Each structure stands twice: as C-alpha cells, then as structure tokens.
Amino acid sequence: MTVDIINQTIRAMCLEIKTHAFATQNWQLMTEGEFLYEAAICIFGSQMVFEIAVATADRLQERKLLQPAPRRRSVQTIEREVIEALADPLPVPASDGTQRWVRPRFKNRQASLLAKTIVEIYGQSRTIRGFLSDAGNAREARETLMQHVWGFGPKQASLFLRRVGYCADLAVLDVHVLDYLQLARGLSLPPNKLGRLSLYEEIENTFQEIAAEFGHSMGCVDLATWLTMRVAKREAFL
C-alpha cells in the first residue's frame, strides 16, 4: 500500500469521522467515577491492545473497584483487590465478531499504577474534574495529568483528554501514528523516546502541519491515521 493510497484513506476516514461525529463525551457532564474509568483504560492501554484495556477496565468497574474515594484504603489493599479481580480471563471481542477469553498482561504492574493513582488523587481530596477545570489550556491539562496519574505519559494523557471530550487538538502518538510518520515523512521515532514531553510536543507540532495539509483538526487526522494504519497492518497491506 503506497503513501498516496494511505493518504486517500485517511482523507476518507476524516470525512467519516466528521459525518458520524465519532463519539466523545462532554467532560463537564461526567462523574468522577467515569473519569477514573477512562483513566484506567488509558493506563492499561500503554501495555495492552485497546480492546483488552477496555475489557480490563470493564471488569474493574463491574467489581466496583474504580471508586473515586479510596475510603482510607491503602495502595496495597487496592492493588490486591485489582489483582484478584483480574485473576480470571476477560471476554474480549475478536475481529471476526466472535468473543475470546484473554488474561491481561502485566496485571501486577497495572494494579500498582491504578492503586497509586487512586490514592494520589482522591486520598488528597483532589479530583480529575478539578485538574481539568483549573488548566488554562489542553497542554497544561495534559501536563497536570502526567503529574498525578501513574502510568500517564504524554500519549496516555492526550488520549484521555480526547476520550472525555476535553479537546481535539492534541496528538495521540501511538505506534500506528509513528509508523505513518516514518512512512510519510521518514521520521524514525521509537515510542519509548516520546515519554519526554518536550520531544513529544516537537513531533506533535509536525503532526499539526500534516493535519493542516489534510484540512482537518489534528484530533480528526490523528484518529483517522490510527484507524487506517491499524487496519492496514492487521490485513498485511503494510
């Protein structure tokens, strides 16, 4: 699949996204529990594919472990409860429409990150809503989340802000988008190098230029690129 074909697909996907208004929430109407659920998806998504991250967060939500108040529980207690909840396989939808059962990877580490986040924020009588309300702009909100949510680098914080409907002008530079940048612009960027915010924002500025060439918002082009590259690699077009 050539870059021209990929770009044509991205343009078509952008129109599809705008037409169907690919669902984002209104963060001002969300509960703190909903914020924590979305944060959990983004924490888990750094170590596992998106569908498994969602299934993991769903399991914890079902077990009422994504509570915005730690109720004086320690990090160790919350961590143990999360690990126990993830001991059984999770139902995950397969690409062919069937369901498969999966055990999440690195569940001990994910449990630790989530437990520390809950205590870090709610144990200090703070809230995610408060972080978002107090931020002067999207980049400031991203940096604040990185300081308080364990496991959030620039990518995870950007994805969270997009999913809750806070902004559409931050890039989620995951492996699929990075592969596009290498293919289209010759940029070789190992994902582990982008944990540094200054470098992340430098590449984000480059992606902003690409989005302008497509004539759509950066969030729209970013999502369209993610969808296009993901399918192309899954179907072995690349």
C-alpha positions as CSV (number, residue, x, y, z in Angstrom):
1,M,0.0,0.0,0.0
2,T,1.5,3.3,-1.1
3,V,1.6,6.6,0.9
4,D,-0.8,8.1,-1.7
5,I,-3.4,5.3,-1.0
6,I,-2.9,5.7,2.7
7,N,-3.5,9.4,2.5
8,Q,-6.6,8.9,0.4
9,T,-7.9,6.5,3.0
10,I,-7.1,9.0,5.8
11,R,-9.0,11.7,4.0
12,A,-12.0,9.5,3.6
13,M,-11.8,8.4,7.2
14,C,-11.7,12.1,8.3
15,L,-15.0,12.7,6.4
16,E,-16.5,9.6,8.0
17,I,-15.4,10.8,11.5
18,K,-16.8,14.2,11.0
19,T,-20.1,12.9,9.5
20,H,-20.7,10.5,12.3
21,A,-19.1,12.6,15.0
22,F,-17.1,9.8,16.4
23,A,-18.2,9.8,19.9
24,T,-16.6,11.9,22.5
25,Q,-18.2,12.7,25.8
26,N,-18.9,16.0,27.4
27,W,-16.3,16.1,30.2
28,Q,-18.3,18.8,32.1
29,L,-21.2,16.3,32.5
30,M,-19.1,13.3,33.5
31,T,-18.9,11.9,37.1
32,E,-15.6,11.4,38.8
33,G,-16.2,7.6,38.5
34,E,-16.5,8.0,34.8
35,F,-13.2,10.0,34.7
36,L,-11.5,7.2,36.6
37,Y,-12.9,4.6,34.3
38,E,-11.5,6.5,31.3
39,A,-8.1,7.0,33.1
40,A,-8.0,3.2,33.8
41,I,-8.4,2.4,30.1
42,C,-5.6,4.8,29.1
43,I,-3.3,3.4,31.9
44,F,-3.9,-0.2,30.8
45,G,-3.7,0.8,27.1
46,S,0.0,1.6,27.4
47,Q,0.7,-2.1,27.9
48,M,-2.0,-4.0,26.0
49,V,-4.2,-3.6,22.9
50,F,-7.1,-1.3,23.2
51,E,-9.8,-3.9,23.3
52,I,-8.2,-5.7,26.2
53,A,-7.6,-2.4,28.0
54,V,-11.4,-1.7,27.8
55,A,-12.2,-5.2,28.9
56,T,-9.9,-4.8,31.9
57,A,-11.5,-1.5,32.9
58,D,-15.0,-3.0,32.5
59,R,-14.1,-5.9,34.8
60,L,-12.9,-3.5,37.5
61,Q,-16.0,-1.3,37.1
62,E,-18.2,-4.3,37.5
63,R,-16.4,-5.2,40.7
64,K,-16.8,-1.6,41.9
65,L,-13.1,-1.1,42.1
66,L,-13.0,2.2,40.2
67,Q,-14.2,4.2,43.1
68,P,-13.2,7.9,43.2
69,A,-12.8,7.8,47.0
70,P,-10.2,5.5,48.5
71,R,-12.1,5.1,51.7
72,R,-8.9,5.2,53.6
73,R,-7.8,2.1,51.8
74,S,-4.0,1.7,51.3
75,V,-2.3,1.4,47.9
76,Q,-1.5,-2.3,48.9
77,T,-5.2,-3.0,49.6
78,I,-6.5,-1.6,46.3
79,E,-3.7,-3.3,44.4
80,R,-4.5,-6.7,45.9
81,E,-8.2,-6.2,45.1
82,V,-7.4,-5.3,41.5
83,I,-5.1,-8.3,41.0
84,E,-7.8,-10.6,42.4
85,A,-10.4,-9.2,40.0
86,L,-8.1,-9.8,37.1
87,A,-7.3,-13.4,38.0
88,D,-10.0,-14.8,35.7
89,P,-9.8,-14.4,31.9
90,L,-11.6,-11.4,30.4
91,P,-14.1,-11.5,27.5
92,V,-12.7,-9.6,24.5
93,P,-14.4,-9.2,21.1
94,A,-12.4,-10.6,18.2
95,S,-12.1,-9.0,14.8
96,D,-14.4,-11.7,13.3
97,G,-17.2,-10.8,15.6
98,T,-16.7,-13.7,18.0
99,Q,-15.6,-13.5,21.6
100,R,-12.3,-14.7,23.0
101,W,-11.1,-15.0,26.6
102,V,-7.8,-13.3,27.5
103,R,-5.7,-12.9,30.6
104,P,-4.3,-9.3,30.8
105,R,-0.6,-8.9,30.7
106,F,1.4,-7.2,33.4
107,K,-1.6,-7.2,35.7
108,N,0.5,-6.6,38.8
109,R,2.1,-3.5,37.3
110,Q,-1.3,-2.2,36.1
111,A,-2.8,-2.8,39.5
112,S,0.0,-0.9,41.1
113,L,-0.3,2.1,38.8
114,L,-4.1,2.3,39.3
115,A,-3.9,1.9,43.1
116,K,-1.3,4.7,43.3
117,T,-3.4,6.9,41.1
118,I,-6.5,6.5,43.3
119,V,-4.6,7.3,46.5
120,E,-2.6,10.1,44.8
121,I,-5.7,11.9,43.7
122,Y,-8.6,11.1,46.0
123,G,-6.5,10.5,49.1
124,Q,-5.5,14.1,48.9
125,S,-9.1,15.3,48.3
126,R,-8.4,16.2,44.7
127,T,-10.4,15.3,41.6
128,I,-9.7,14.8,37.9
129,R,-12.5,17.3,37.2
130,G,-10.6,19.8,39.3
131,F,-7.4,19.3,37.3
132,L,-9.3,19.9,34.0
133,S,-11.2,22.9,35.3
134,D,-8.1,24.6,36.6
135,A,-6.0,24.1,33.5
136,G,-5.5,27.1,31.3
137,N,-5.3,25.1,28.1
138,A,-5.1,21.5,26.8
139,R,-1.4,21.2,27.0
140,E,-1.5,22.4,30.6
141,A,-4.2,19.9,31.4
142,R,-2.0,17.1,29.9
143,E,1.0,18.1,31.9
144,T,-1.1,18.1,35.1
145,L,-2.5,14.7,34.4
146,M,1.0,13.4,33.8
147,Q,2.0,14.6,37.3
148,H,-0.9,12.9,39.1
149,V,-1.9,9.8,37.2
150,W,0.6,7.0,37.5
151,G,1.4,5.5,34.1
152,F,0.4,8.6,32.2
153,G,2.9,9.8,29.7
154,P,2.1,12.4,27.0
155,K,0.4,9.8,24.8
156,Q,-1.9,8.4,27.5
157,A,-2.8,11.8,28.9
158,S,-3.6,13.0,25.3
159,L,-5.8,10.0,24.7
160,F,-7.6,10.6,27.9
161,L,-8.3,14.2,27.1
162,R,-9.7,13.2,23.7
163,R,-11.9,10.4,25.1
164,V,-13.5,12.6,27.7
165,G,-14.1,15.4,25.1
166,Y,-11.8,17.9,26.6
167,C,-10.0,18.8,23.4
168,A,-9.4,17.7,19.8
169,D,-6.1,19.5,19.2
170,L,-3.6,17.1,20.9
171,A,-2.0,14.2,19.0
172,V,-2.0,10.6,20.4
173,L,1.3,9.5,19.0
174,D,1.0,5.7,19.4
175,V,2.8,3.1,17.3
176,H,0.4,3.3,14.4
177,V,0.7,7.0,14.0
178,L,4.5,6.8,14.4
179,D,4.6,4.2,11.6
180,Y,2.7,6.7,9.4
181,L,5.2,9.4,10.2
182,Q,8.0,7.1,9.2
183,L,6.3,6.1,6.0
184,A,5.2,9.6,5.0
185,R,7.9,11.8,6.5
186,G,10.9,9.5,7.0
187,L,10.8,10.1,10.8
188,S,12.1,7.2,12.8
189,L,10.8,7.6,16.3
190,P,10.9,4.7,18.8
191,P,7.8,5.0,21.1
192,N,9.9,4.8,24.3
193,K,11.7,8.0,23.3
194,L,8.4,10.0,23.4
195,G,8.0,9.9,27.2
196,R,9.8,13.2,27.3
197,L,7.2,15.9,26.9
198,S,9.4,18.4,25.0
199,L,10.2,15.8,22.3
200,Y,6.6,14.7,22.2
201,E,5.4,18.3,21.6
202,E,8.0,18.7,18.9
203,I,6.6,15.7,17.0
204,E,3.1,16.9,17.7
205,N,3.9,20.2,16.0
206,T,5.0,18.3,13.0
207,F,1.7,16.3,13.0
208,Q,-0.2,19.6,13.3
209,E,1.4,20.6,10.0
210,I,0.3,17.3,8.4
211,A,-3.3,17.8,9.8
212,A,-3.4,21.3,8.2
213,E,-2.4,19.7,4.8
214,F,-5.4,17.4,5.2
215,G,-7.6,20.4,6.1
216,H,-9.0,18.8,9.3
217,S,-8.3,19.2,13.0
218,M,-5.3,17.4,14.4
219,G,-7.5,15.1,16.5
220,C,-9.6,14.1,13.5
221,V,-6.5,13.3,11.3
222,D,-4.8,11.6,14.2
223,L,-7.8,9.2,14.8
224,A,-8.2,8.7,11.0
225,T,-4.5,7.8,10.8
226,W,-4.7,5.4,13.7
227,L,-7.7,3.6,12.2
228,T,-6.1,3.4,8.7
229,M,-2.7,2.2,9.8
230,R,-4.2,-0.3,12.3
231,V,-6.3,-1.9,9.6
232,A,-3.6,-1.8,7.0
233,K,-1.1,-3.6,9.3
234,R,-3.7,-6.1,10.5
235,E,-4.7,-7.0,7.0
236,A,-1.0,-7.2,6.0
237,F,-1.2,-4.3,3.5
238,L,2.0,-2.9,5.0
